[in-house]
Amino acid sequence: GHPILGDVVYGGRRAGNFSRQMLHAWKLGLNHPRTKERMYFQAPLPEDFKRAISEVLS
């Protein structure tokens, strides 16, 4: 695997100036505990995450 950007414990050398771990689940799927129906939840990338991606790719 790869270290998570911003992880001060396992991330290795510091890359950038990030105030948190750059870890985001954009889509999560799970089964409802009672109905067993498959449910999905989506969340857009936070603005600081978008800036971090731009910084790393530039």
N, CA, C and O of each residue as an XYZ file, in Angstrom:
232
protein
N       0.810     -1.180      0.000
C       0.000      0.000      0.000
C       0.859      1.252      0.000
O       2.085      1.187     -0.098
N       0.211      2.354      0.108
C       0.878      3.650      0.102
C       0.520      4.405      1.374
O      -0.592      4.268      1.884
N       1.454      5.201      1.891
C       1.121      6.016      3.061
C       0.094      7.085      2.692
O      -0.027      7.466      1.528
N      -0.627      7.554      3.671
C      -1.639      8.590      3.470
C      -0.978      9.950      3.623
O      -0.305     10.212      4.620
N      -1.168     10.806      2.644
C      -0.607     12.144      2.688
C      -1.134     12.878      3.913
O      -2.340     12.902      4.157
N      -0.240     13.469      4.674
C      -0.631     14.183      5.885
C      -0.591     13.334      7.143
O      -0.820     13.852      8.236
N      -0.306     12.037      7.016
C      -0.228     11.152      8.178
C       1.143     11.321      8.823
O       2.152     10.892      8.263
N       1.183     11.942      9.993
C       2.465     12.215     10.643
C       3.069     10.973     11.294
O       4.258     10.975     11.613
N       2.290      9.920     11.500
C       2.811      8.704     12.130
C       3.423      7.762     11.096
O       4.566      7.338     11.262
N       2.695      7.427     10.043
C       3.151      6.452      9.064
C       3.459      7.053      7.698
O       3.860      6.329      6.787
N       3.283      8.342      7.540
C       3.418      8.974      6.233
C       4.828      9.174      5.728
O       5.015      9.530      4.564
N       5.820      8.957      6.559
C       7.187      9.174      6.097
C       7.506     10.658      6.035
O       7.076     11.430      6.892
N       8.257     11.051      5.021
C       8.668     12.452      4.914
C       7.459     13.355      4.716
O       6.446     12.951      4.145
N       7.584     14.561      5.189
C       6.483     15.527      5.069
C       6.412     16.030      3.635
O       7.420     16.452      3.068
N       5.235     15.986      3.058
C       5.020     16.456      1.687
C       3.897     17.476      1.718
O       2.723     17.115      1.796
N       4.252     18.721      1.658
C       3.230     19.759      1.677
C       2.902     20.199      3.089
O       3.473     19.702      4.060
N       1.989     21.124      3.187
C       1.587     21.676      4.476
C       0.104     21.383      4.686
O      -0.740     22.263      4.511
N      -0.207     20.155      5.058
C      -1.590     19.731      5.206
C      -1.942     19.633      6.683
O      -1.177     19.089      7.479
N      -3.101     20.160      7.038
C      -3.499     20.201      8.448
C      -4.191     18.917      8.907
O      -4.537     18.776     10.080
N      -4.388     17.988      7.980
C      -5.059     16.731      8.341
C      -4.652     15.649      7.352
O      -3.978     15.922      6.360
N      -5.068     14.421      7.632
C      -4.811     13.334      6.697
C      -5.667     13.517      5.455
O      -6.842     13.873      5.546
N      -5.082     13.277      4.318
C      -5.803     13.408      3.056
C      -6.439     12.064      2.718
O      -6.008     11.359      1.806
N      -7.461     11.738      3.471
C      -8.193     10.485      3.322
C      -9.676     10.832      3.221
O     -10.225     11.505      4.093
N     -10.323     10.364      2.139
C     -11.721     10.728      1.914
C     -12.441      9.564      1.238
O     -11.968      9.035      0.232
N     -13.566      9.175      1.784
C     -14.408      8.155      1.155
C     -15.489      8.880      0.367
O     -16.444      9.387      0.955
N     -15.356      8.936     -0.943
C     -16.332      9.669     -1.760
C     -17.637      8.908     -1.901
O     -18.690      9.506     -2.125
N     -17.569      7.581     -1.770
C     -18.785      6.781     -1.860
C     -18.685      5.637     -0.857
O     -17.668      4.947     -0.772
N     -19.756      5.455     -0.106
C     -19.799      4.414      0.912
C     -21.053      3.587      0.687
O     -22.143      4.135      0.526
N     -20.902      2.282      0.677
C     -22.047      1.394      0.519
C     -22.136      0.444      1.703
O     -21.127     -0.095      2.160
N     -23.354      0.246      2.193
C     -23.545     -0.683      3.306
C     -24.965     -1.222      3.280
O     -25.853     -0.664      2.635
N     -25.154     -2.311      3.991
C     -26.485     -2.897      4.112
C     -27.155     -2.353      5.368
O     -26.556     -2.333      6.443
N     -28.409     -1.911      5.222
C     -29.165     -1.422      6.371
C     -29.301     -2.576      7.361
O     -29.633     -3.690      6.954
N     -29.054     -2.339      8.654
C     -29.062     -3.441      9.626
C     -30.405     -4.143      9.794
O     -30.443     -5.326     10.132
N     -31.498     -3.440      9.566
C     -32.811     -4.082      9.737
C     -33.402     -4.574      8.428
O     -33.856     -5.714      8.336
N     -33.397     -3.704      7.402
C     -34.061     -4.064      6.148
C     -33.152     -4.836      5.197
O     -33.626     -5.450      4.241
N     -31.857     -4.805      5.456
C     -30.833     -5.444      4.604
C     -30.742     -4.786      3.226
O     -30.043     -5.280      2.341
N     -31.456     -3.662      3.049
C     -31.392     -2.932      1.778
C     -29.998     -2.330      1.613
O     -29.436     -1.778      2.559
N     -29.447     -2.440      0.406
C     -28.144     -1.843      0.120
C     -28.326     -0.335     -0.006
O     -29.173      0.138     -0.764
N     -27.528      0.407      0.737
C     -27.626      1.863      0.733
C     -26.276      2.446      0.336
O     -25.229      1.899      0.680
N     -26.309      3.559     -0.391
C     -25.090      4.242     -0.820
C     -25.152      5.699     -0.397
O     -26.206      6.333     -0.439
N     -24.024      6.203      0.005
C     -23.895      7.607      0.384
C     -22.689      8.167     -0.354
O     -21.653      7.509     -0.455
N     -22.825      9.383     -0.868
C     -21.731     10.025     -1.586
C     -21.448     11.382     -0.966
O     -22.353     12.071     -0.495
N     -20.176     11.751     -0.976
C     -19.763     13.053     -0.458
C     -18.727     13.639     -1.408
O     -17.759     12.963     -1.757
N     -18.916     14.883     -1.829
C     -17.937     15.506     -2.719
C     -16.624     15.769     -1.980
O     -16.582     15.776     -0.750
N     -15.568     15.983     -2.740
C     -14.282     16.303     -2.129
C     -14.358     17.649     -1.418
O     -14.883     18.611     -1.978
N     -13.843     17.729     -0.197
C     -13.779     19.014      0.491
C     -12.808     19.955     -0.238
O     -11.903     19.498     -0.936
N     -12.999     21.253     -0.073
C     -12.164     22.236     -0.769
C     -10.686     22.089     -0.427
O      -9.838     22.209     -1.312
N     -10.356     21.827      0.856
C      -8.939     21.687      1.209
C      -8.328     20.457      0.548
O      -7.134     20.439      0.248
N      -9.125     19.452      0.326
C      -8.658     18.240     -0.349
C      -8.365     18.549     -1.814
O      -7.353     18.100     -2.352
N      -9.243     19.310     -2.460
C      -9.018     19.707     -3.855
C      -7.738     20.524     -3.981
O      -6.965     20.332     -4.920
N      -7.510     21.443     -3.027
C      -6.280     22.246     -3.054
C      -5.054     21.362     -2.872
O      -4.031     21.577     -3.522
N      -5.151     20.367     -1.991
C      -4.026     19.459     -1.756
C      -3.696     18.677     -3.023
O      -2.522     18.500     -3.350
N      -4.703     18.214     -3.731
C      -4.479     17.482     -4.982
C      -3.782     18.385     -5.988
O      -2.828     17.962     -6.641
N      -4.245     19.618     -6.121
C      -3.621     20.565     -7.051
C      -2.169     20.818     -6.676
O      -1.301     20.880     -7.548
N      -1.902     20.964     -5.382
C      -0.542     21.223     -4.915
C       0.380     20.048     -5.212
O       1.508     20.239     -5.667
N      -0.089     18.855     -4.959
C       0.736     17.661     -5.176
C       0.996     17.436     -6.664
O       2.089     17.020     -7.047
N       0.003     17.706     -7.498
C       0.151     17.456     -8.935
C       0.900     18.558     -9.673
O       1.284     18.371    -10.828
N       1.113     19.700     -9.030
C       1.800     20.797     -9.733
C       3.300     20.726     -9.581
O       4.015     21.576    -10.112
